[in-house]
Amino acid sequence: MKIDSQTAFGTRACPGCAVEVPANENRCPICGYEFPGRGPLQRQLIWIVVLLLGLLLIPLWLALR
Ligand SMILES: [Zn+2]
């Protein structure tokens, strides 16, 4: 019985192409699917910035009309 690096890290099935991707990989090497987990905080921050910009720009746009 030998343990290779992939089984040591574990794998997860890609929802895009159903291939087994090593758990330490954040992106599927076959179809490029990005697994959620390490990135969502940055995406949430981007959305917060976009929403704040919108909240600032909409009153400005309304005032300047
Ligand atoms: Zn995939």
N, CA, C, O and the ligand as a Tripos MOL2 file, in Angstrom:
@<TRIPOS>MOLECULE
protein
  261   259    66     0     0
PROTEIN
NO_CHARGES

@<TRIPOS>ATOM
      1 N           0.8380   -1.2080    0.0000 N.3       1 MET1
      2 CA          0.0000    0.0000    0.0000 C.3       1 MET1
      3 C           0.8610    1.2420    0.0000 C.2       1 MET1
      4 O           1.6100    1.4870    0.9460 O.2       1 MET1
      5 N           0.7580    2.0250   -1.0580 N.am      2 LYS2
      6 CA          1.5380    3.2680   -1.0930 C.3       2 LYS2
      7 C           0.6170    4.4690   -1.1650 C.2       2 LYS2
      8 O          -0.4660    4.4210   -1.7470 O.2       2 LYS2
      9 N           1.0710    5.5170   -0.5710 N.am      3 ILE3
     10 CA          0.2770    6.7510   -0.5380 C.3       3 ILE3
     11 C           0.9900    7.7830   -1.3980 C.2       3 ILE3
     12 O           2.1020    8.2020   -1.0790 O.2       3 ILE3
     13 N           0.3580    8.1880   -2.4750 N.am      4 ASP4
     14 CA          0.9690    9.2420   -3.2830 C.3       4 ASP4
     15 C           0.5130   10.6020   -2.7680 C.2       4 ASP4
     16 O          -0.3300   10.6870   -1.8740 O.2       4 ASP4
     17 N           1.0670   11.6460   -3.3290 N.am      5 SER5
     18 CA          0.8080   12.9850   -2.7920 C.3       5 SER5
     19 C          -0.6500   13.3850   -2.9550 C.2       5 SER5
     20 O          -1.1900   14.1390   -2.1450 O.2       5 SER5
     21 N          -1.2910   12.8720   -4.0160 N.am      6 GLN6
     22 CA         -2.6860   13.2790   -4.2530 C.3       6 GLN6
     23 C          -3.6120   12.7050   -3.1980 C.2       6 GLN6
     24 O          -4.4890   13.4060   -2.6920 O.2       6 GLN6
     25 N          -3.4250   11.4130   -2.8550 N.am      7 THR7
     26 CA         -4.3050   10.8360   -1.8380 C.3       7 THR7
     27 C          -3.9870   11.4060   -0.4700 C.2       7 THR7
     28 O          -4.8620   11.4870    0.3930 O.2       7 THR7
     29 N          -2.7340   11.8040   -0.2670 N.am      8 ALA8
     30 CA         -2.3780   12.4100    1.0150 C.3       8 ALA8
     31 C          -3.1300   13.7240    1.1920 C.2       8 ALA8
     32 O          -3.5900   14.0400    2.2890 O.2       8 ALA8
     33 N          -3.2530   14.4890    0.1060 N.am      9 PHE9
     34 CA         -3.9740   15.7510    0.1980 C.3       9 PHE9
     35 C          -5.4880   15.5380    0.0620 C.2       9 PHE9
     36 O          -6.2810   16.3670    0.5080 O.2       9 PHE9
     37 N          -5.8770   14.4140   -0.5610 N.am     10 GLY10
     38 CA         -7.2940   14.1750   -0.8250 C.3      10 GLY10
     39 C          -7.6860   14.8150   -2.1390 C.2      10 GLY10
     40 O          -7.0060   15.7080   -2.6430 O.2      10 GLY10
     41 N          -8.7850   14.3470   -2.6820 N.am     11 THR11
     42 CA         -9.2610   14.9000   -3.9380 C.3      11 THR11
     43 C         -10.7160   15.3060   -3.7930 C.2      11 THR11
     44 O         -11.4090   14.8880   -2.8650 O.2      11 THR11
     45 N         -11.1550   16.1170   -4.7180 N.am     12 ARG12
     46 CA        -12.5740   16.4760   -4.7800 C.3      12 ARG12
     47 C         -12.9930   16.4740   -6.2410 C.2      12 ARG12
     48 O         -12.2090   16.7940   -7.1350 O.2      12 ARG12
     49 N         -14.2490   16.1050   -6.4590 N.am     13 ALA13
     50 CA        -14.7400   16.0140   -7.8320 C.3      13 ALA13
     51 C         -15.0730   17.3990   -8.3510 C.2      13 ALA13
     52 O         -15.7490   18.1840   -7.6870 O.2      13 ALA13
     53 N         -14.5810   17.6880   -9.5630 N.am     14 CYS14
     54 CA        -14.8790   18.9670  -10.1870 C.3      14 CYS14
     55 C         -16.3340   18.9760  -10.6620 C.2      14 CYS14
     56 O         -16.7440   18.0600  -11.3740 O.2      14 CYS14
     57 N         -17.1310   19.9930  -10.2850 N.am     15 PRO15
     58 CA        -18.5200   20.0550  -10.7570 C.3      15 PRO15
     59 C         -18.6190   20.3840  -12.2400 C.2      15 PRO15
     60 O         -19.6630   20.1790  -12.8590 O.2      15 PRO15
     61 N         -17.5370   20.8920  -12.8030 N.am     16 GLY16
     62 CA        -17.5630   21.2600  -14.2140 C.3      16 GLY16
     63 C         -17.3730   20.0690  -15.1290 C.2      16 GLY16
     64 O         -18.0890   19.9260  -16.1200 O.2      16 GLY16
     65 N         -16.4030   19.2000  -14.8050 N.am     17 CYS17
     66 CA        -16.0850   18.0960  -15.7040 C.3      17 CYS17
     67 C         -15.9950   16.7670  -14.9790 C.2      17 CYS17
     68 O         -15.6610   15.7540  -15.5930 O.2      17 CYS17
     69 N         -16.2900   16.7500  -13.6650 N.am     18 ALA18
     70 CA        -16.3690   15.5180  -12.8700 C.3      18 ALA18
     71 C         -15.0320   14.8010  -12.7320 C.2      18 ALA18
     72 O         -14.9940   13.6280  -12.3600 O.2      18 ALA18
     73 N         -13.9430   15.4890  -13.0250 N.am     19 VAL19
     74 CA        -12.6240   14.8940  -12.8580 C.3      19 VAL19
     75 C         -12.1980   15.0630  -11.3990 C.2      19 VAL19
     76 O         -12.6070   16.0190  -10.7400 O.2      19 VAL19
     77 N         -11.3800   14.1400  -10.8940 N.am     20 GLU20
     78 CA        -10.8910   14.2440   -9.5250 C.3      20 GLU20
     79 C          -9.7200   15.2100   -9.4910 C.2      20 GLU20
     80 O          -8.6910   14.9790  -10.1260 O.2      20 GLU20
     81 N          -9.8840   16.2970   -8.7410 N.am     21 VAL21
     82 CA         -8.8580   17.3260   -8.6520 C.3      21 VAL21
     83 C          -8.2510   17.2550   -7.2570 C.2      21 VAL21
     84 O          -8.9840   17.1290   -6.2770 O.2      21 VAL21
     85 N          -6.9090   17.3330   -7.1460 N.am     22 PRO22
     86 CA         -6.2960   17.3510   -5.8170 C.3      22 PRO22
     87 C          -6.8650   18.4920   -4.9780 C.2      22 PRO22
     88 O          -7.0830   19.5960   -5.4780 O.2      22 PRO22
     89 N          -7.1070   18.2080   -3.6780 N.am     23 ALA23
     90 CA         -7.7630   19.1920   -2.8200 C.3      23 ALA23
     91 C          -6.9260   20.4530   -2.6450 C.2      23 ALA23
     92 O          -7.4560   21.5160   -2.3220 O.2      23 ALA23
     93 N          -5.5970   20.3300   -2.8620 N.am     24 ASN24
     94 CA         -4.7660   21.5260   -2.7030 C.3      24 ASN24
     95 C          -4.7730   22.4000   -3.9490 C.2      24 ASN24
     96 O          -4.2450   23.5120   -3.9390 O.2      24 ASN24
     97 N          -5.3750   21.8920   -5.0260 N.am     25 GLU25
     98 CA         -5.5100   22.7080   -6.2370 C.3      25 GLU25
     99 C          -6.7640   23.5620   -6.1130 C.2      25 GLU25
    100 O          -7.8320   23.0510   -5.7770 O.2      25 GLU25
    101 N          -6.6470   24.8320   -6.3780 N.am     26 ASN26
    102 CA         -7.7880   25.7270   -6.2490 C.3      26 ASN26
    103 C          -8.5740   25.8220   -7.5460 C.2      26 ASN26
    104 O          -9.6870   26.3470   -7.5700 O.2      26 ASN26
    105 N          -7.9840   25.3050   -8.6380 N.am     27 ARG27
    106 CA         -8.6230   25.4060   -9.9480 C.3      27 ARG27
    107 C          -8.4770   24.0800  -10.6770 C.2      27 ARG27
    108 O          -7.4310   23.4340  -10.6210 O.2      27 ARG27
    109 N          -9.5360   23.6880  -11.3570 N.am     28 CYS28
    110 CA         -9.4950   22.4380  -12.1080 C.3      28 CYS28
    111 C          -8.5540   22.5930  -13.2900 C.2      28 CYS28
    112 O          -8.7140   23.5170  -14.0880 O.2      28 CYS28
    113 N          -7.5500   21.6840  -13.4190 N.am     29 PRO29
    114 CA         -6.6010   21.8040  -14.5360 C.3      29 PRO29
    115 C          -7.2270   21.4340  -15.8720 C.2      29 PRO29
    116 O          -6.6660   21.7490  -16.9210 O.2      29 PRO29
    117 N          -8.3800   20.7720  -15.8520 N.am     30 ILE30
    118 CA         -9.0050   20.3210  -17.0990 C.3      30 ILE30
    119 C          -9.8960   21.4220  -17.6840 C.2      30 ILE30
    120 O          -9.7260   21.8120  -18.8390 O.2      30 ILE30
    121 N         -10.8420   21.9190  -16.8850 N.am     31 CYS31
    122 CA        -11.8170   22.8570  -17.4410 C.3      31 CYS31
    123 C         -11.6600   24.2640  -16.8730 C.2      31 CYS31
    124 O         -12.3360   25.1910  -17.3190 O.2      31 CYS31
    125 N         -10.7670   24.4290  -15.8860 N.am     32 GLY32
    126 CA        -10.5360   25.7660  -15.3520 C.3      32 GLY32
    127 C         -11.5430   26.2000  -14.3060 C.2      32 GLY32
    128 O         -11.5710   27.3690  -13.9220 O.2      32 GLY32
    129 N         -12.3770   25.2710  -13.8360 N.am     33 TYR33
    130 CA        -13.3500   25.6160  -12.8010 C.3      33 TYR33
    131 C         -12.6300   26.0420  -11.5350 C.2      33 TYR33
    132 O         -11.7140   25.3550  -11.0820 O.2      33 TYR33
    133 N         -13.0300   27.1600  -10.9620 N.am     34 GLU34
    134 CA        -12.4250   27.6280   -9.7240 C.3      34 GLU34
    135 C         -13.2490   27.1690   -8.5390 C.2      34 GLU34
    136 O         -14.4420   27.4580   -8.4460 O.2      34 GLU34
    137 N         -12.6040   26.4500   -7.6340 N.am     35 PHE35
    138 CA        -13.3010   25.9780   -6.4440 C.3      35 PHE35
    139 C         -13.4750   27.1310   -5.4730 C.2      35 PHE35
    140 O         -12.5320   27.8830   -5.2290 O.2      35 PHE35
    141 N         -14.6670   27.2800   -4.9170 N.am     36 PRO36
    142 CA        -14.8470   28.3020   -3.8880 C.3      36 PRO36
    143 C         -14.1160   27.8820   -2.6200 C.2      36 PRO36
    144 O         -13.9410   26.6860   -2.3860 O.2      36 PRO36
    145 N         -13.6940   28.8150   -1.8090 N.am     37 GLY37
    146 CA        -13.0050   28.4570   -0.5710 C.3      37 GLY37
    147 C         -11.8990   29.4330   -0.2560 C.2      37 GLY37
    148 O         -11.9030   30.0480    0.8110 O.2      37 GLY37
    149 N         -10.9410   29.5910   -1.1680 N.am     38 ARG38
    150 CA         -9.8440   30.5000   -0.8710 C.3      38 ARG38
    151 C         -10.1180   31.8980   -1.4260 C.2      38 ARG38
    152 O          -9.5290   32.8750   -0.9660 O.2      38 ARG38
    153 N         -11.0090   31.9930   -2.4100 N.am     39 GLY39
    154 CA        -11.2070   33.2640   -3.0910 C.3      39 GLY39
    155 C         -12.4150   34.0940   -2.6820 C.2      39 GLY39
    156 O         -12.4420   35.2830   -2.9990 O.2      39 GLY39
    157 N         -13.4280   33.5400   -1.9920 N.am     40 PRO40
    158 CA        -14.6920   34.2630   -1.8540 C.3      40 PRO40
    159 C         -14.5540   35.5660   -1.0850 C.2      40 PRO40
    160 O         -15.3220   36.4970   -1.3290 O.2      40 PRO40
    161 N         -13.6120   35.6660   -0.1740 N.am     41 LEU41
    162 CA        -13.4480   36.8960    0.5940 C.3      41 LEU41
    163 C         -13.1030   38.0510   -0.3350 C.2      41 LEU41
    164 O         -13.6480   39.1480   -0.2130 O.2      41 LEU41
    165 N         -12.1750   37.7850   -1.2790 N.am     42 GLN42
    166 CA        -11.7970   38.8280   -2.2280 C.3      42 GLN42
    167 C         -12.9780   39.2090   -3.1020 C.2      42 GLN42
    168 O         -13.1800   40.3840   -3.4070 O.2      42 GLN42
    169 N         -13.7730   38.1960   -3.5130 N.am     43 ARG43
    170 CA        -14.9300   38.5000   -4.3470 C.3      43 ARG43
    171 C         -15.9460   39.3220   -3.5760 C.2      43 ARG43
    172 O         -16.5490   40.2430   -4.1280 O.2      43 ARG43
    173 N         -16.1430   38.9960   -2.2940 N.am     44 GLN44
    174 CA        -17.0710   39.7610   -1.4650 C.3      44 GLN44
    175 C         -16.5780   41.1900   -1.3220 C.2      44 GLN44
    176 O         -17.3710   42.1310   -1.3750 O.2      44 GLN44
    177 N         -15.2770   41.3590   -1.1420 N.am     45 LEU45
    178 CA        -14.7150   42.7040   -1.0110 C.3      45 LEU45
    179 C         -14.9470   43.4990   -2.2890 C.2      45 LEU45
    180 O         -15.2810   44.6820   -2.2330 O.2      45 LEU45
    181 N         -14.7720   42.8580   -3.4390 N.am     46 ILE46
    182 CA        -14.9950   43.5490   -4.7090 C.3      46 ILE46
    183 C         -16.4490   43.9880   -4.8060 C.2      46 ILE46
    184 O         -16.7390   45.1040   -5.2380 O.2      46 ILE46
    185 N         -17.3800   43.0920   -4.3950 N.am     47 TRP47
    186 CA        -18.7960   43.4490   -4.4540 C.3      47 TRP47
    187 C         -19.1140   44.5940   -3.5030 C.2      47 TRP47
    188 O         -19.8990   45.4780   -3.8470 O.2      47 TRP47
    189 N         -18.5200   44.5940   -2.3160 N.am     48 ILE48
    190 CA        -18.7620   45.6710   -1.3610 C.3      48 ILE48
    191 C         -18.2840   46.9920   -1.9350 C.2      48 ILE48
    192 O         -18.9700   48.0080   -1.8220 O.2      48 ILE48
    193 N         -17.0950   46.9810   -2.5570 N.am     49 VAL49
    194 CA        -16.5580   48.2040   -3.1660 C.3      49 VAL49
    195 C         -17.4760   48.6840   -4.2840 C.2      49 VAL49
    196 O         -17.7520   49.8780   -4.4010 O.2      49 VAL49
    197 N         -17.9540   47.7350   -5.1150 N.am     50 VAL50
    198 CA        -18.8520   48.1030   -6.2200 C.3      50 VAL50
    199 C         -20.1390   48.7030   -5.6740 C.2      50 VAL50
    200 O         -20.6240   49.7110   -6.1880 O.2      50 VAL50
    201 N         -20.6960   48.0860   -4.6290 N.am     51 LEU51
    202 CA        -21.9380   48.5910   -4.0490 C.3      51 LEU51
    203 C         -21.7420   49.9700   -3.4370 C.2      51 LEU51
    204 O         -22.5890   50.8500   -3.5930 O.2      51 LEU51
    205 N         -20.6110   50.1600   -2.7330 N.am     52 LEU52
    206 CA        -20.3440   51.4620   -2.1200 C.3      52 LEU52
    207 C         -20.1780   52.5300   -3.1890 C.2      52 LEU52
    208 O         -20.6790   53.6450   -3.0440 O.2      52 LEU52
    209 N         -19.4690   52.1840   -4.2680 N.am     53 LEU53
    210 CA        -19.3020   53.1390   -5.3680 C.3      53 LEU53
    211 C         -20.6580   53.4880   -5.9670 C.2      53 LEU53
    212 O         -20.9250   54.6470   -6.2840 O.2      53 LEU53
    213 N         -21.5120   52.4810   -6.1190 N.am     54 GLY54
    214 CA        -22.8520   52.7160   -6.6470 C.3      54 GLY54
    215 C         -23.6450   53.6250   -5.7360 C.2      54 GLY54
    216 O         -24.3210   54.5410   -6.2040 O.2      54 GLY54
    217 N         -23.5700   53.3820   -4.4330 N.am     55 LEU55
    218 CA        -24.3010   54.1990   -3.4690 C.3      55 LEU55
    219 C         -23.7940   55.6370   -3.4820 C.2      55 LEU55
    220 O         -24.5620   56.5710   -3.2510 O.2      55 LEU55
    221 N         -22.5000   55.8160   -3.7520 N.am     56 LEU56
    222 CA        -21.9470   57.1690   -3.8140 C.3      56 LEU56
    223 C         -22.2800   57.8350   -5.1370 C.2      56 LEU56
    224 O         -22.5360   59.0380   -5.1800 O.2      56 LEU56
    225 N         -22.2800   57.0650   -6.2160 N.am     57 LEU57
    226 CA        -22.4340   57.6450   -7.5480 C.3      57 LEU57
    227 C         -23.8880   57.9230   -7.8910 C.2      57 LEU57
    228 O         -24.1710   58.8700   -8.6250 O.2      57 LEU57
    229 N         -24.8210   57.1220   -7.3790 N.am     58 ILE58
    230 CA        -26.2250   57.3250   -7.7360 C.3      58 ILE58
    231 C         -26.7390   58.6870   -7.2290 C.2      58 ILE58
    232 O         -27.3510   59.4170   -8.0090 O.2      58 ILE58
    233 N         -26.5150   59.0570   -5.9510 N.am     59 PRO59
    234 CA        -26.9520   60.3950   -5.5210 C.3      59 PRO59
    235 C         -26.2590   61.5080   -6.2840 C.2      59 PRO59
    236 O         -26.8690   62.5280   -6.6020 O.2      59 PRO59
    237 N         -24.9650   61.3040   -6.5810 N.am     60 LEU60
    238 CA        -24.2320   62.3050   -7.3730 C.3      60 LEU60
    239 C         -24.8760   62.4690   -8.7400 C.2      60 LEU60
    240 O         -25.0790   63.5870   -9.2120 O.2      60 LEU60
    241 N         -25.1900   61.3550   -9.3660 N.am     61 TRP61
    242 CA        -25.7900   61.3730  -10.6960 C.3      61 TRP61
    243 C         -27.1560   62.0310  -10.6370 C.2      61 TRP61
    244 O         -27.5250   62.7920  -11.5310 O.2      61 TRP61
    245 N         -27.9150   61.7340   -9.5700 N.am     62 LEU62
    246 CA        -29.2420   62.3320   -9.4250 C.3      62 LEU62
    247 C         -29.1290   63.8380   -9.1890 C.2      62 LEU62
    248 O         -29.9510   64.6100   -9.6830 O.2      62 LEU62
    249 N         -28.1030   64.2570   -8.4290 N.am     63 ALA63
    250 CA        -27.9410   65.6750   -8.1070 C.3      63 ALA63
    251 C         -27.4690   66.4530   -9.3320 C.2      63 ALA63
    252 O         -27.8200   67.6220   -9.4960 O.2      63 ALA63
    253 N         -26.6920   65.8280  -10.1760 N.am     64 LEU64
    254 CA        -26.1180   66.5280  -11.3260 C.3      64 LEU64
    255 C         -27.0320   66.5360  -12.5430 C.2      64 LEU64
    256 O         -26.7580   67.2240  -13.5270 O.2      64 LEU64
    257 N         -28.1070   65.7790  -12.4780 N.am     65 ARG65
    258 CA        -29.0030   65.7290  -13.6280 C.3      65 ARG65
    259 C         -29.6770   67.0570  -13.8740 C.2      65 ARG65
    260 O         -30.4660   67.1860  -14.8090 O.2      65 ARG65
    261 ZN        -13.0770   20.4930  -14.2670 Zn       66 ZN66
@<TRIPOS>BOND
     1     1     2 1
     2     2     3 1
     3     3     4 2
     4     3     5 am
     5     5     6 1
     6     6     7 1
     7     7     8 2
     8     7     9 am
     9     9    10 1
    10    10    11 1
    11    11    12 2
    12    11    13 am
    13    13    14 1
    14    14    15 1
    15    15    16 2
    16    15    17 am
    17    17    18 1
    18    18    19 1
    19    19    20 2
    20    19    21 am
    21    21    22 1
    22    22    23 1
    23    23    24 2
    24    23    25 am
    25    25    26 1
    26    26    27 1
    27    27    28 2
    28    27    29 am
    29    29    30 1
    30    30    31 1
    31    31    32 2
    32    31    33 am
    33    33    34 1
    34    34    35 1
    35    35    36 2
    36    35    37 am
    37    37    38 1
    38    38    39 1
    39    39    40 2
    40    39    41 am
    41    41    42 1
    42    42    43 1
    43    43    44 2
    44    43    45 am
    45    45    46 1
    46    46    47 1
    47    47    48 2
    48    47    49 am
    49    49    50 1
    50    50    51 1
    51    51    52 2
    52    51    53 am
    53    53    54 1
    54    54    55 1
    55    55    56 2
    56    55    57 am
    57    57    58 1
    58    58    59 1
    59    59    60 2
    60    59    61 am
    61    61    62 1
    62    62    63 1
    63    63    64 2
    64    63    65 am
    65    65    66 1
    66    66    67 1
    67    67    68 2
    68    67    69 am
    69    69    70 1
    70    70    71 1
    71    71    72 2
    72    71    73 am
    73    73    74 1
    74    74    75 1
    75    75    76 2
    76    75    77 am
    77    77    78 1
    78    78    79 1
    79    79    80 2
    80    79    81 am
    81    81    82 1
    82    82    83 1
    83    83    84 2
    84    83    85 am
    85    85    86 1
    86    86    87 1
    87    87    88 2
    88    87    89 am
    89    89    90 1
    90    90    91 1
    91    91    92 2
    92    91    93 am
    93    93    94 1
    94    94    95 1
    95    95    96 2
    96    95    97 am
    97    97    98 1
    98    98    99 1
    99    99   100 2
   100    99   101 am
   101   101   102 1
   102   102   103 1
   103   103   104 2
   104   103   105 am
   105   105   106 1
   106   106   107 1
   107   107   108 2
   108   107   109 am
   109   109   110 1
   110   110   111 1
   111   111   112 2
   112   111   113 am
   113   113   114 1
   114   114   115 1
   115   115   116 2
   116   115   117 am
   117   117   118 1
   118   118   119 1
   119   119   120 2
   120   119   121 am
   121   121   122 1
   122   122   123 1
   123   123   124 2
   124   123   125 am
   125   125   126 1
   126   126   127 1
   127   127   128 2
   128   127   129 am
   129   129   130 1
   130   130   131 1
   131   131   132 2
   132   131   133 am
   133   133   134 1
   134   134   135 1
   135   135   136 2
   136   135   137 am
   137   137   138 1
   138   138   139 1
   139   139   140 2
   140   139   141 am
   141   141   142 1
   142   142   143 1
   143   143   144 2
   144   143   145 am
   145   145   146 1
   146   146   147 1
   147   147   148 2
   148   147   149 am
   149   149   150 1
   150   150   151 1
   151   151   152 2
   152   151   153 am
   153   153   154 1
   154   154   155 1
   155   155   156 2
   156   155   157 am
   157   157   158 1
   158   158   159 1
   159   159   160 2
   160   159   161 am
   161   161   162 1
   162   162   163 1
   163   163   164 2
   164   163   165 am
   165   165   166 1
   166   166   167 1
   167   167   168 2
   168   167   169 am
   169   169   170 1
   170   170   171 1
   171   171   172 2
   172   171   173 am
   173   173   174 1
   174   174   175 1
   175   175   176 2
   176   175   177 am
   177   177   178 1
   178   178   179 1
   179   179   180 2
   180   179   181 am
   181   181   182 1
   182   182   183 1
   183   183   184 2
   184   183   185 am
   185   185   186 1
   186   186   187 1
   187   187   188 2
   188   187   189 am
   189   189   190 1
   190   190   191 1
   191   191   192 2
   192   191   193 am
   193   193   194 1
   194   194   195 1
   195   195   196 2
   196   195   197 am
   197   197   198 1
   198   198   199 1
   199   199   200 2
   200   199   201 am
   201   201   202 1
   202   202   203 1
   203   203   204 2
   204   203   205 am
   205   205   206 1
   206   206   207 1
   207   207   208 2
   208   207   209 am
   209   209   210 1
   210   210   211 1
   211   211   212 2
   212   211   213 am
   213   213   214 1
   214   214   215 1
   215   215   216 2
   216   215   217 am
   217   217   218 1
   218   218   219 1
   219   219   220 2
   220   219   221 am
   221   221   222 1
   222   222   223 1
   223   223   224 2
   224   223   225 am
   225   225   226 1
   226   226   227 1
   227   227   228 2
   228   227   229 am
   229   229   230 1
   230   230   231 1
   231   231   232 2
   232   231   233 am
   233   233   234 1
   234   234   235 1
   235   235   236 2
   236   235   237 am
   237   237   238 1
   238   238   239 1
   239   239   240 2
   240   239   241 am
   241   241   242 1
   242   242   243 1
   243   243   244 2
   244   243   245 am
   245   245   246 1
   246   246   247 1
   247   247   248 2
   248   247   249 am
   249   249   250 1
   250   250   251 1
   251   251   252 2
   252   251   253 am
   253   253   254 1
   254   254   255 1
   255   255   256 2
   256   255   257 am
   257   257   258 1
   258   258   259 1
   259   259   260 2
@<TRIPOS>SUBSTRUCTURE
     1 MET1         2 RESIDUE 1 A MET
     2 LYS2         6 RESIDUE 1 A LYS
     3 ILE3        10 RESIDUE 1 A ILE
     4 ASP4        14 RESIDUE 1 A ASP
     5 SER5        18 RESIDUE 1 A SER
     6 GLN6        22 RESIDUE 1 A GLN
     7 THR7        26 RESIDUE 1 A THR
     8 ALA8        30 RESIDUE 1 A ALA
     9 PHE9        34 RESIDUE 1 A PHE
    10 GLY10       38 RESIDUE 1 A GLY
    11 THR11       42 RESIDUE 1 A THR
    12 ARG12       46 RESIDUE 1 A ARG
    13 ALA13       50 RESIDUE 1 A ALA
    14 CYS14       54 RESIDUE 1 A CYS
    15 PRO15       58 RESIDUE 1 A PRO
    16 GLY16       62 RESIDUE 1 A GLY
    17 CYS17       66 RESIDUE 1 A CYS
    18 ALA18       70 RESIDUE 1 A ALA
    19 VAL19       74 RESIDUE 1 A VAL
    20 GLU20       78 RESIDUE 1 A GLU
    21 VAL21       82 RESIDUE 1 A VAL
    22 PRO22       86 RESIDUE 1 A PRO
    23 ALA23       90 RESIDUE 1 A ALA
    24 ASN24       94 RESIDUE 1 A ASN
    25 GLU25       98 RESIDUE 1 A GLU
    26 ASN26      102 RESIDUE 1 A ASN
    27 ARG27      106 RESIDUE 1 A ARG
    28 CYS28      110 RESIDUE 1 A CYS
    29 PRO29      114 RESIDUE 1 A PRO
    30 ILE30      118 RESIDUE 1 A ILE
    31 CYS31      122 RESIDUE 1 A CYS
    32 GLY32      126 RESIDUE 1 A GLY
    33 TYR33      130 RESIDUE 1 A TYR
    34 GLU34      134 RESIDUE 1 A GLU
    35 PHE35      138 RESIDUE 1 A PHE
    36 PRO36      142 RESIDUE 1 A PRO
    37 GLY37      146 RESIDUE 1 A GLY
    38 ARG38      150 RESIDUE 1 A ARG
    39 GLY39      154 RESIDUE 1 A GLY
    40 PRO40      158 RESIDUE 1 A PRO
    41 LEU41      162 RESIDUE 1 A LEU
    42 GLN42      166 RESIDUE 1 A GLN
    43 ARG43      170 RESIDUE 1 A ARG
    44 GLN44      174 RESIDUE 1 A GLN
    45 LEU45      178 RESIDUE 1 A LEU
    46 ILE46      182 RESIDUE 1 A ILE
    47 TRP47      186 RESIDUE 1 A TRP
    48 ILE48      190 RESIDUE 1 A ILE
    49 VAL49      194 RESIDUE 1 A VAL
    50 VAL50      198 RESIDUE 1 A VAL
    51 LEU51      202 RESIDUE 1 A LEU
    52 LEU52      206 RESIDUE 1 A LEU
    53 LEU53      210 RESIDUE 1 A LEU
    54 GLY54      214 RESIDUE 1 A GLY
    55 LEU55      218 RESIDUE 1 A LEU
    56 LEU56      222 RESIDUE 1 A LEU
    57 LEU57      226 RESIDUE 1 A LEU
    58 ILE58      230 RESIDUE 1 A ILE
    59 PRO59      234 RESIDUE 1 A PRO
    60 LEU60      238 RESIDUE 1 A LEU
    61 TRP61      242 RESIDUE 1 A TRP
    62 LEU62      246 RESIDUE 1 A LEU
    63 ALA63      250 RESIDUE 1 A ALA
    64 LEU64      254 RESIDUE 1 A LEU
    65 ARG65      258 RESIDUE 1 A ARG
    66 ZN66       261 GROUP 0 **** ****
